[in-house]
Amino acid sequence: MKPFLTFFALLVLAVPSLRAARQISVSEVDYNPIGGSDYEFIELVNLGPTPFDLSGARFTNGVIYPFKAGTVVPSGGRIVVCNSKTKFAERHGDIGSRLAGSFDGKLSDNGDTLSLVDAGGKLLLEFTYGTKGAWPSRANGLGSSLECINPAGDLDDPANWRSSTEYGGSPGVAGIGPWRPVVINEVLTHTDPPLEDAIELFNTTSTNVDIGGWYLSNNRADPKKFRVPAGTVIPPRTFKVFYEQRGTGSPAGFNSFGTGRTPEFTFNSAQGDEAVLVKADAAGEVRYWVDSVSFDSAENGVSFGRFPDFTGPLVAMSRLTFGSAVDATFAPQFLSEFRLGTGASNALPKVGPIVFNRIMYHPPTNADEFVEVLNISTATVPLSDPLHPTNTWRLRKAIDFDFPYGSQLAAGAKAIIAPITPAAFRARHALPADVQVFGLYTNVLENSGDSVQLC
């Protein structure tokens, strides 16, 4: 065994050196651009300390393109091939000799394998990009390119790719990478007077940020729904809140014209939604993705906020922190006062009244997975929206389950959600009659780790 182990160790050590030896690599791909396939491009980068001669090299898979004689990429330089030189110049301007030419074929919007060989047919690089799962979603038809984080690393690993911050990508130059001078810090989506939908922004920098002319939206595919009024400046480490102001006609309200406005901008509290912030130029054209967050259905009057504050993911908040004392317990006439809030640091996450108590994700042979929830409150909790009882609670992410209409959980009680019928689970585990069992959920809990969400 010792010689085998020694050989195996040497083989493992050799893999990084082989990757490091790759001098030419792919650094950016725009496979599903806004406007159609004419705007597609592929960017290569020279990772080595010396110029790289691409004369006679060619893409042979995914698209077809033979590099002309004399095509040399300087150390650290980049070179681009595109679908249409005319359309490329229309969107990205003239990048000179960094644009090699236009390829034959088109990049698949459903994932593809790209292969580059040298003049002698030796494989220089090959990788497969995807469009689903862990692959960056914004690059799939929403205005970003697919940008490689480390071109010397594993090109087949979706974690080594990100959606470009630049709208349309940055062909011929390095992308700026994640850029969030301002973040979406809190969002309120399920409201009745004295509350209304609201978006809180936070300036993460030590300088003023002028966001006049930027856009807010609830749809990455349609980011230009509400244009921030000119002259709107957020001081350093300070908040700015935008309210819906439905029907008021206020230029500061993101849905101030109410029903019938085109496009309508109000959050979907029943199914979940997203909030998007983009930077535009003076002509109103989107240039940079700044921040985007997504969230699930919401309880009435409960906001989603970043935790930890300013940096973490969005979670349900224990209380509103838009800078006003007004919450859902106030009378409807306090709406105007609610709109005076100028933002504040986020509260702690909301916990309960129903929490996960146990999760059996890797059961013994002939046993079952299950999820157990517990009511930590002192009152019976209906497992649905009290105002809309047909909107029942559900489990999502790793598994899918919707609680039946009329379900509830008594104070201090537990309930089990199973992947088989309740009767079969109860019989198999000899559970007493007073333990509620729901089922059956779909999908499985991965043994290597997973995420379960109660919403």
Buried (B, 14 or more C-beta within 10 A) or exposed (E): EEEEEEEEEEEEEEEEEEBEEBBBBBBBBBBBBBEEBBBBBBBBBBBBEEEBBBEBBBBBBBBEBBBEEEBBBEEEBBBBBBBBBEBBEEBBEEBEEBBBBBBEBBBBBEBBEBBBBBBEEEEBBBBEBBBEEEBBBBBBBBBBBBBBBBBBBEBEEBEBBBBBBBBBBBBBBEBEEEBBBBBBBBBBBBBEEBBBBBBBBBBBEEEEBEBEBBBBBBBBEEBBBBBBEEEBEBEEEBBBBBBBBBEBEBEBBBBBBBEEBEEEBBBBBBEBBBBBBBBBEEEEEBBBBBBBBBBBBBBBBBBBBBBEBBEEEBBBBBEBBBBBEBBBEBEEEBBEEBBEBEBBEBBEEBEEBBEEBEBBBEEEEEEBBBBBBBBBBEEEBBBBBEEEEEBBBBBBEBBEBBBEEEBBBBEEBBBBBBBBEBEBBBEEBEBEEEEBBBBBBEBEBEEEEBEBEBB
